[in-house]
Each structure stands twice: as structure tokens, then as C-alpha cells.
Amino acid sequence: AVRVVTGFKLILLVGGILVGYGIGVLFGYGLLGFSVGGLFGYLAPLIWLKSRIKANQRELTLALPDALDLMVVCVEAGLTVDSAIQRVGEELNLSHPALSRELGLYALQTQIGLSRADALKNLALRTGNPSLQTLSAMLVQAERFGTSIAQALRIQADTLRVNRQMAAEEMAAKASVKMSFPLVLFIFPATFIVLVGPAALTMMGSVLFQ
């Protein structure tokens, strides 16, 4: 993957330089087009990669509470933690493929002999997701101190739901502020023209015909 991204950066850099220079020459700004085209071509793969990372992180965060509920059911039914994680990964294959893929990788690592703590640390490091990092640390601590896995998973699921609700409320509070700019720039002037326009035309007509 690193080689692919590096290759695309090089290809798009050269392509951006050529296209930017060609467009710049047409408008009389060859050097500016050369610079802007090369910069855009070089940064385009990084921008795409960051957008994919953001989307993947969001999908993992949204899927985790449902996965924890299924884990609680599996653990309370008598499955071990590793078997429960593997089963949850299989069940979430259609609804949450990103989390299913990560849990499947965890199951593969445990099956080839890696310890649960190391597999959980790899899961947290690989995803870089704060929720999964917290879950991994919690499972490692629960195994170390012998606490109830099911109860810890249930508390973690409730915490994630509260955090998700608070994030949704924060986004809703920001929506009114974000809507004010389009209202002021586009909707209010149009409304003002519709309301005041007929009166202004009437007044102009009366002045002209006097």
C-alpha cells in the first residue's frame, strides 16, 4: 500500500505539472500553472488517503457499540473472549464490514499462536481508533485482574453510546451556526428582493410618471 501511494504521488505529480503548465500557458501564467499543478498532483493522494482514514474511523466508532452488545450475549452464553470476538466478526460482515475485517484479523492472530494481549495491542495499534484502543486496554486489564468480561463489555458499550449521543448533540448545536452563513449570503437577499422589490418598482413608477 505504501508503494502504491508513493507511485500515485509520483505519477500525479508529473501529470499535474504537465496539465498545470499546459493550462497556465493558455492563460499566460505558465510558471503559476506549473507550480499549482505539481502541488495539487502531489497532495491529491494524501488528501484521498486522509478522507479514507476518516471514513474508516467513523465506521469503526459507529459499529463498536453493536459489536459489544453481541459480545456480551456470546460471553454470557459460555463462549470465550476469543471465540466471541471471532463470532461477532462473522456476524457483522454485512452490516459493518470494516469492524468485521479488524476482528477477523484479530481472530487469525490468536489462531496462529499470538497471545490475547498482543493481539489486542495489535488491534489498537493497527486501527488507531480511540474506542478500540480503550476496548483493548479494558480487555487486557479484565483478563489480568480476573474481573467479569461481560460486565466490563456492557459498561463499555453504554459509555460508547453516551459518547455517540453527546457527539450528535454537539453536531446539532453547530448546525445552527453553520446555517447562518448561507442564510445571510443567499437566502436573506433573495427574500429581501421578493418582499421589497414590488414596492420599490411601484415607487419608481410613481416617480417616473409624475
Salt bridges, closest charged atoms under 4 A:
ASP66 OD2 - HIS96 NE2 3.52
ASP66 OD1 - ARG161 NH2 3.85
ASP69 OD2 - ARG161 NH2 2.23
GLU76 OE2 - ARG154 NH2 2.38
ASP82 OD1 - ARG116 NE 3.26
GLU91 OE2 - ARG87 NE 3.07
GLU102 OE2 - ARG101 NE 3.95
GLU102 OE1 - ARG126 NE 2.67
GLU143 OE2 - ARG116 NH1 3.92
GLU170 OE2 - LYS174 NZ 3.36
